[in-house]
Amino acid sequence: MELPVAFCDEMKRILGDEYEDYLKSMEGTRKFGLRVNTAKISVEDFLKISPFELTPIPYVKNGFYYDGEKEQPAKHPYYFAGLYYLQDPSAMTPASRLPIEENDVVLDLCAAPGGKATELAAKLHGTGLLIANDISSKRAKALLKNIELFGVENSFIVTEYPKKLAEYFTGFFDKILIDAPCSGEGMFRKEPSMVKAWEQNGPEFYAALQEDILKQALPMLKPGGMLLYSTCTFSPLEDEGTVQKILSMNPDMEILPMEGYEGFASGKPELIGSTEESIRNCVRIFPHRVDGEGHFLALFRKKETADEPVVSCEQTRSGLRGEEKELWEAFSKNLNRTFLPERMESKNGMVYYMPKELPKMRGLRFLRSGLFVGEMKKKRFEPSQSLAMALRAEDYKNCLRLSVNDERVVRYLKGETLVLTDEEAAAKDGWQLVCVEDYPLGWGKKNKHNLKNKYHSGWRMV
């Protein structure tokens, strides 16, 4: 790989005696990572059923390396069950270092395609609220799919500029993650095309963009709240430089130390001529020090004494009425979990289960609010793919459990009608929650020995 001269000169300044080790690491191959979805399965239980050869990522508790040349985890039924996410190992660190607690209200400001948002959601354990935003509606569609695949029901998927969000959410969030657009120097080995992009728009361009994003984001953090800023670049201008700007923008922001690892490097205030020693609490990740690509992380807390107004998020929901209520109640007789009536909402026959607390949304561009439960059709309710993914096998009375080695699993994921055994056919006709082992994949509609496939057409295995 031919690296730009200006980039190499800057890396020599950053790394000093380690520069040659960095160059040597660039001749190696990228590492492949798998992160377990702890909202659906514990790490211990996943390792018991995993068909892959996995090696723990030492700096991410639910992360593992796999051999990308031999293994194809994106083709396995467990992937379609949302049991894990495939992600660069070092890219797992930002969400792992933001301390999420149950009932937190969390913002992932630059969220697509969802690698970090899905981990933030898993750490909420179905409580609180996750607002995941990306200004690109096209990229946000990939984000929405991953949120649904992971079974997240307490989310709000938005496609807005930070300035617009700031008008709605002043002092609203307990935690904010900003994995900022950057020059991508840390991804040169993984994606060599980033080199050309760097030559077109380098650190100066992105540092200005990051500053603008942060000006809008900082007021959205509650007093006492935490913000994690991260990039996948080595540029001091975008890393320590932007951290210094955050401290200058708001004197109530303070840098916190993070959970460390022996391969991590500290932030370097001297690279930007700063005397702010707390910048050393930041983390730099280099590919010659750890098995992963390049990353930078900084964890901030807004002081409790910060004078910031807090947005109220009280709202009432319309609930379901008349025929829609009757159809839902008929379907929900087979559910073994409760959906609170006051959180149900119907919009033109599309039924949603709304987060417990959600602010006023009028005027915001969004793809999804809450969990899309299903659709009211003529004289019937049809459950959604996202509802299936949010359930557990024990949550629905009529469940078709297929062994992971049953060839019908792949046929189901390809959209084919399934033929049932005599024992399976003895179950009641109607909606069936189709599972691989104990993990839902989607819906089917049983009629005697046949199961009509209701798996989402856009998700099918090809």
C-alpha positions as CSV (number, residue, x, y, z in Angstrom):
1,M,0.0,0.0,0.0
2,E,1.4,3.4,-1.0
3,L,0.7,5.9,1.8
4,P,0.6,9.7,1.3
5,V,3.9,11.4,2.2
6,A,2.1,14.0,4.4
7,F,0.4,11.2,6.3
8,C,3.6,9.3,6.9
9,D,5.4,12.4,8.1
10,E,2.6,13.0,10.6
11,M,2.7,9.4,11.8
12,K,6.5,9.6,12.4
13,R,5.8,12.6,14.6
14,I,3.0,10.8,16.5
15,L,4.8,7.4,16.9
16,G,8.5,8.3,17.0
17,D,10.4,5.0,17.5
18,E,7.2,3.0,16.9
19,Y,6.8,4.2,13.4
20,E,8.6,1.2,11.7
21,D,6.4,-1.2,13.8
22,Y,3.3,0.6,12.5
23,L,4.5,0.3,8.9
24,K,5.1,-3.4,9.3
25,S,1.6,-3.9,10.8
26,M,0.2,-2.4,7.6
27,E,1.6,-5.3,5.6
28,G,-0.5,-7.7,7.7
29,T,-4.1,-8.6,7.1
30,R,-7.1,-7.1,8.9
31,K,-8.7,-8.8,11.8
32,F,-12.3,-10.0,11.8
33,G,-14.6,-9.5,14.9
34,L,-17.8,-10.9,16.2
35,R,-19.7,-9.3,19.1
36,V,-22.3,-11.3,21.0
37,N,-25.7,-9.7,21.4
38,T,-26.0,-10.0,25.2
39,A,-29.7,-8.8,25.0
40,K,-30.5,-12.2,23.5
41,I,-27.8,-14.6,24.9
42,S,-25.0,-14.5,27.4
43,V,-21.5,-14.8,26.3
44,E,-21.2,-18.1,28.2
45,D,-24.3,-19.6,26.5
46,F,-23.2,-18.4,23.1
47,L,-19.8,-20.1,23.4
48,K,-21.6,-23.4,24.2
49,I,-23.5,-23.3,20.8
50,S,-21.1,-21.4,18.6
51,P,-20.0,-23.4,15.5
52,F,-17.0,-21.0,15.0
53,E,-13.5,-21.0,16.2
54,L,-13.4,-17.9,18.4
55,T,-10.6,-16.2,20.3
56,P,-11.5,-13.5,22.9
57,I,-10.8,-9.9,22.1
58,P,-9.0,-9.0,25.3
59,Y,-10.3,-5.4,25.5
60,V,-14.0,-6.1,24.7
61,K,-15.8,-8.5,27.1
62,N,-18.3,-9.8,24.6
63,G,-16.1,-9.6,21.5
64,F,-14.2,-12.3,19.7
65,Y,-11.9,-12.7,16.7
66,Y,-12.7,-15.2,14.0
67,D,-10.9,-16.4,10.9
68,G,-12.4,-14.4,8.0
69,E,-10.8,-16.6,5.5
70,K,-12.4,-19.8,6.8
71,E,-15.5,-18.8,8.7
72,Q,-18.7,-17.3,7.2
73,P,-20.8,-16.2,10.3
74,A,-22.9,-13.9,8.1
75,K,-24.4,-17.0,6.4
76,H,-25.2,-18.9,9.6
77,P,-28.8,-19.1,11.0
78,Y,-27.6,-17.6,14.3
79,Y,-26.7,-14.4,12.5
80,F,-30.3,-14.2,11.2
81,A,-31.5,-14.8,14.8
82,G,-29.6,-11.7,15.9
83,L,-27.2,-13.4,18.2
84,Y,-24.2,-11.4,17.2
85,Y,-22.9,-8.5,15.1
86,L,-19.9,-8.6,12.8
87,Q,-17.6,-5.6,13.5
88,D,-14.0,-4.6,13.4
89,P,-12.5,-5.4,16.8
90,S,-11.3,-1.9,17.6
91,A,-14.7,-0.4,16.5
92,M,-16.3,-2.3,19.4
93,T,-14.4,-0.2,22.0
94,P,-16.5,3.1,21.9
95,A,-19.8,1.4,23.0
96,S,-17.9,-0.8,25.4
97,R,-16.4,2.2,27.2
98,L,-19.5,4.3,27.5
99,P,-21.0,3.3,30.9
100,I,-24.7,2.6,30.2
101,E,-27.1,2.0,33.0
102,E,-30.6,0.7,32.9
103,N,-33.3,3.4,32.3
104,D,-30.7,5.7,30.7
105,V,-31.8,8.0,27.9
106,V,-29.1,7.5,25.2
107,L,-28.2,9.2,21.9
108,D,-26.0,7.6,19.2
109,L,-25.6,10.7,17.0
110,C,-23.8,9.2,14.0
111,A,-25.3,5.7,14.3
112,A,-25.4,4.0,10.9
113,P,-25.0,1.1,10.2
114,G,-25.7,0.2,13.8
115,G,-22.6,-1.5,15.2
116,K,-22.4,0.8,18.2
117,A,-26.1,1.5,18.6
118,T,-27.0,-2.2,18.9
119,E,-24.4,-2.6,21.7
120,L,-25.8,0.5,23.5
121,A,-29.3,-1.0,23.2
122,A,-28.1,-4.4,24.6
123,K,-26.6,-2.6,27.6
124,L,-30.0,-0.9,28.3
125,H,-31.7,-4.4,28.7
126,G,-34.9,-3.1,27.2
127,T,-35.2,-0.2,29.6
128,G,-34.9,3.6,29.0
129,L,-34.6,4.9,25.5
130,L,-32.1,4.8,22.6
131,I,-32.3,7.5,20.0
132,A,-30.1,6.5,17.0
133,N,-29.6,9.1,14.4
134,D,-27.9,9.4,11.0
135,I,-28.3,12.2,8.5
136,S,-28.4,9.8,5.6
137,S,-31.8,8.2,5.2
138,K,-30.2,5.5,3.0
139,R,-27.7,4.6,5.7
140,A,-30.4,4.8,8.4
141,K,-32.3,2.0,6.7
142,A,-29.3,-0.3,7.4
143,L,-29.3,1.0,10.9
144,L,-33.0,0.2,11.3
145,K,-32.6,-3.3,10.0
146,N,-29.8,-4.0,12.6
147,I,-31.9,-2.5,15.4
148,E,-34.8,-4.8,14.4
149,L,-32.5,-7.8,14.0
150,F,-31.2,-7.3,17.5
151,G,-34.7,-7.2,18.9
152,V,-34.5,-3.6,20.2
153,E,-37.9,-2.2,21.0
154,N,-37.1,0.9,23.0
155,S,-35.6,2.9,20.2
156,F,-36.3,6.0,18.0
157,I,-34.5,6.0,14.6
158,V,-34.0,9.6,13.4
159,T,-32.5,11.1,10.2
160,E,-31.7,14.7,11.2
161,Y,-28.8,17.1,11.3
162,P,-27.5,17.6,14.9
163,K,-28.6,21.3,14.8
164,K,-32.2,20.1,14.4
165,L,-32.0,17.6,17.2
166,A,-30.6,20.2,19.5
167,E,-33.8,22.2,19.1
168,Y,-35.7,19.2,20.6
169,F,-33.4,17.6,23.1
170,T,-31.6,20.3,25.3
171,G,-30.4,18.6,28.5
172,F,-32.3,15.4,27.5
173,F,-29.6,12.6,27.4
174,D,-27.9,10.7,30.2
175,K,-25.3,9.4,27.7
176,I,-24.2,10.4,24.2
177,L,-22.0,8.6,21.8
178,I,-20.4,10.5,18.9
179,D,-18.4,8.2,16.6
180,A,-17.7,11.2,14.4
181,P,-17.1,11.4,10.7
182,C,-13.4,11.5,10.2
183,S,-10.5,11.2,7.8
184,G,-10.4,7.4,8.4
185,E,-6.6,7.0,8.8
186,G,-7.1,4.1,11.1
187,M,-9.0,2.2,8.4
188,F,-6.3,2.4,5.7
189,R,-5.3,-1.3,6.1
190,K,-8.9,-2.5,6.2
191,E,-10.2,-0.3,3.4
192,P,-7.3,0.9,1.1
193,S,-9.8,3.1,-0.8
194,M,-9.8,5.4,2.2
195,V,-6.4,6.6,1.2
196,K,-7.8,8.3,-1.9
197,A,-10.6,9.8,0.1
198,W,-8.1,11.1,2.6
199,E,-6.3,12.9,-0.2
200,Q,-9.5,14.6,-1.2
201,N,-10.8,15.5,2.3
202,G,-8.2,15.3,5.0
203,P,-8.0,16.1,8.7
204,E,-8.7,19.9,8.3
205,F,-12.0,19.2,6.6
206,Y,-13.2,16.7,9.2
207,A,-11.9,18.7,12.2
208,A,-14.2,21.6,11.2
209,L,-17.1,19.1,10.7
210,Q,-16.5,17.5,14.1
211,E,-16.4,20.9,15.8
212,D,-19.8,21.8,14.3
213,I,-21.3,18.5,15.4
214,L,-20.1,18.9,19.0
215,K,-21.4,22.5,19.3
216,Q,-24.9,21.1,18.7
217,A,-24.4,17.9,20.8
218,L,-22.9,19.3,24.1
219,P,-26.1,21.2,25.1
220,M,-28.1,17.9,24.7
221,L,-26.3,16.3,27.5
222,K,-27.8,16.4,31.0
223,P,-25.8,17.7,34.0
224,G,-23.9,14.7,35.3
225,G,-24.3,12.9,31.9
226,M,-21.4,11.3,30.0
227,L,-20.3,11.7,26.4
228,L,-18.0,9.5,24.5
229,Y,-16.3,10.9,21.5
230,S,-14.5,8.6,19.1
231,T,-12.9,8.5,15.6
232,C,-11.1,5.9,13.5
233,T,-8.3,8.3,12.7
234,F,-4.8,9.0,14.1
235,S,-4.8,12.7,13.3
236,P,-4.1,14.9,16.3
237,L,-6.1,17.6,14.8
238,E,-9.2,15.4,14.9
239,D,-8.4,13.6,18.1
240,E,-6.6,15.6,20.8
241,G,-7.4,18.8,18.9
242,T,-11.1,18.2,18.9
243,V,-11.0,17.1,22.6
244,Q,-9.4,20.4,23.4
245,K,-12.2,22.2,21.6
246,I,-14.8,20.3,23.6
247,L,-13.1,21.6,26.8
248,S,-13.0,25.1,25.4
249,M,-16.7,25.0,24.2
250,N,-18.0,24.1,27.6
251,P,-16.0,24.5,30.9
252,D,-18.4,22.1,32.6
253,M,-17.0,19.2,30.5
254,E,-14.3,17.1,32.1
255,I,-12.3,14.1,30.7
256,L,-12.6,10.8,32.6
257,P,-10.3,7.9,32.6
258,M,-11.5,4.7,30.8
259,E,-11.1,1.0,31.4
260,G,-7.7,0.3,30.0
261,Y,-5.8,-2.4,28.2
262,E,-2.0,-3.0,28.0
263,G,-2.0,-2.4,24.3
264,F,-3.8,0.9,24.4
265,A,-1.8,4.2,24.2
266,S,-2.7,7.4,26.0
267,G,-3.7,10.6,24.5
268,K,-0.9,13.0,23.7
269,P,-1.6,16.7,24.5
270,E,1.9,17.6,23.3
271,L,0.9,16.8,19.7
272,I,-1.3,19.9,19.7
273,G,0.8,22.0,22.0
274,S,-1.6,21.7,24.9
275,T,-0.7,21.6,28.6
276,E,-4.1,19.9,29.4
277,E,-2.8,16.8,31.2
278,S,-6.3,15.2,31.4
279,I,-6.1,14.6,27.6
280,R,-3.8,11.7,28.6
281,N,-6.9,9.9,29.8
282,C,-8.0,9.5,26.2
283,V,-7.2,6.2,24.4
284,R,-5.3,5.7,21.2
285,I,-5.5,2.3,19.4
286,F,-2.8,1.4,16.9
287,P,-2.7,-1.7,14.7
288,H,0.9,-2.5,15.7
289,R,-0.1,-2.6,19.4
290,V,-3.4,-4.5,19.3
291,D,-5.1,-6.9,16.9
292,G,-7.4,-4.4,15.3
293,E,-7.5,-1.2,13.3
294,G,-6.9,2.4,14.4
295,H,-9.2,4.2,16.9
296,F,-9.3,7.1,19.3
297,L,-11.6,7.5,22.3
298,A,-12.3,10.2,24.8
299,L,-14.9,10.0,27.7
300,F,-16.4,13.2,29.1
301,R,-18.7,14.0,32.0
302,K,-20.7,17.2,32.3
303,K,-20.4,18.5,35.8
304,E,-23.5,18.1,38.0
305,T,-23.4,21.8,38.6
306,A,-23.9,22.6,34.9
307,D,-26.8,25.0,34.4
308,E,-28.7,23.2,31.7
309,P,-32.5,23.1,31.2
310,V,-34.0,19.6,31.0
311,V,-36.6,18.6,28.4
312,S,-39.8,17.0,29.6
313,C,-40.8,13.9,27.7
314,E,-44.3,13.2,29.0
315,Q,-46.7,12.1,26.3
316,T,-49.9,10.2,26.1
317,R,-50.6,7.6,23.5
318,S,-53.9,7.0,21.6
319,G,-53.9,3.3,22.3
320,L,-56.0,0.8,20.2
321,R,-59.7,1.2,19.8
322,G,-62.7,-0.6,18.3
323,E,-61.9,-3.4,15.8
324,E,-58.2,-2.8,16.0
325,K,-58.2,-3.4,19.7
326,E,-60.3,-6.6,19.2
327,L,-58.0,-7.9,16.5
328,W,-54.9,-7.2,18.6
329,E,-56.4,-8.9,21.7
330,A,-57.3,-12.0,19.6
331,F,-53.7,-12.3,18.5
332,S,-52.2,-11.5,21.9
333,K,-54.0,-14.4,23.5
334,N,-51.1,-16.5,22.3
335,L,-48.5,-14.2,23.8
336,N,-46.9,-15.0,27.1
337,R,-45.8,-11.5,27.7
338,T,-47.7,-8.3,28.3
339,F,-47.8,-5.3,26.0
340,L,-49.2,-2.3,28.0
341,P,-52.3,-0.9,26.3
342,E,-51.3,2.7,27.1
343,R,-48.1,2.3,25.0
344,M,-49.8,0.9,21.9
345,E,-50.3,3.2,19.0
346,S,-51.9,2.8,15.6
347,K,-50.9,4.9,12.6
348,N,-52.9,4.2,9.5
349,G,-53.2,0.5,10.5
350,M,-49.6,0.2,11.4
351,V,-49.3,-0.7,15.1
352,Y,-46.4,0.3,17.3
353,Y,-45.3,-0.3,20.9
354,M,-43.9,3.0,22.0
355,P,-41.1,3.6,24.4
356,K,-42.3,4.5,27.9
357,E,-40.9,8.0,27.6
358,L,-40.5,9.7,24.3
359,P,-40.5,13.5,23.6
360,K,-42.6,15.2,21.1
361,M,-41.5,14.2,17.6
362,R,-43.6,16.5,15.4
363,G,-41.3,18.1,12.8
364,L,-38.5,15.5,13.0
365,R,-37.6,13.1,10.2
366,F,-37.6,9.6,11.5
367,L,-37.8,6.0,10.2
368,R,-39.2,4.3,13.3
369,S,-40.6,5.1,16.7
370,G,-40.6,2.2,19.1
371,L,-41.3,-1.4,18.1
372,F,-43.3,-2.0,14.9
373,V,-45.6,-4.7,16.1
374,G,-47.6,-5.4,13.0
375,E,-50.3,-4.4,10.6
376,M,-54.0,-4.3,10.7
377,K,-55.5,-5.9,7.6
378,K,-59.0,-6.8,6.6
379,K,-60.5,-8.7,9.6
380,R,-57.0,-9.7,10.9
381,F,-53.8,-8.6,12.5
382,E,-50.5,-9.6,10.9
383,P,-47.5,-9.6,13.2
384,S,-44.2,-8.0,12.0
385,Q,-40.7,-9.3,11.5
386,S,-39.5,-6.9,14.2
387,L,-42.0,-8.3,16.7
388,A,-40.7,-11.8,16.1
389,M,-37.1,-10.6,16.7
390,A,-38.1,-8.8,20.0
391,L,-39.7,-12.0,21.4
392,R,-38.2,-15.0,23.1
393,A,-39.3,-18.5,22.2
394,E,-41.2,-18.8,25.5
395,D,-43.1,-15.5,24.7
396,Y,-45.4,-17.1,22.2
397,K,-47.5,-20.2,22.7
398,N,-47.3,-21.6,19.2
399,C,-43.6,-22.0,18.5
400,L,-41.9,-24.1,15.9
401,R,-38.4,-24.9,17.1
402,L,-36.1,-26.2,14.4
403,S,-32.7,-27.7,15.1
404,V,-29.8,-25.6,13.8
405,N,-28.9,-28.7,11.6
406,D,-32.4,-29.0,10.2
407,E,-32.2,-28.3,6.5
408,R,-35.6,-26.5,6.8
409,V,-33.9,-23.6,8.6
410,V,-32.1,-22.5,5.5
411,R,-35.2,-23.1,3.4
412,Y,-37.2,-21.0,5.8
413,L,-34.6,-18.2,5.6
414,K,-34.8,-18.4,1.8
415,G,-38.6,-17.8,1.9
416,E,-39.8,-21.4,1.1
417,T,-42.9,-23.1,2.3
418,L,-42.1,-25.8,4.9
419,V,-43.5,-29.3,5.3
420,L,-44.2,-30.2,8.9
421,T,-43.7,-33.6,10.6
422,D,-46.8,-35.3,12.0
423,E,-45.8,-34.2,15.5
424,E,-45.4,-30.6,14.4
425,A,-48.7,-30.7,12.4
426,A,-50.6,-31.7,15.6
427,A,-50.2,-28.1,16.8
428,K,-52.9,-25.6,16.3
429,D,-53.2,-24.0,12.9
430,G,-52.4,-20.3,12.6
431,W,-49.4,-18.1,13.4
432,Q,-46.3,-19.9,14.4
433,L,-43.1,-18.3,15.8
434,V,-40.3,-20.0,13.8
435,C,-37.1,-20.5,15.8
436,V,-33.7,-22.0,15.3
437,E,-33.3,-23.8,18.6
438,D,-34.7,-21.3,21.1
439,Y,-34.0,-18.2,19.1
440,P,-36.8,-16.6,16.9
441,L,-36.2,-16.1,13.2
442,G,-39.7,-14.9,12.1
443,W,-43.3,-15.9,11.5
444,G,-45.0,-18.7,9.5
445,K,-48.7,-19.5,9.2
446,K,-49.5,-23.1,9.7
447,N,-52.2,-25.0,7.8
448,K,-52.2,-28.7,8.6
449,H,-48.8,-30.1,7.4
450,N,-47.7,-26.9,5.6
451,L,-46.2,-23.7,7.0
452,K,-46.6,-20.7,4.8
453,N,-43.5,-18.6,5.0
454,K,-43.9,-15.1,6.4
455,Y,-40.2,-14.3,6.8
456,H,-39.4,-10.7,5.8
457,S,-38.7,-10.8,2.0
458,G,-36.0,-8.1,2.3
459,W,-34.1,-10.2,4.8
460,R,-34.0,-13.5,3.0
461,M,-30.8,-15.5,2.7
462,V,-29.4,-15.4,-0.8
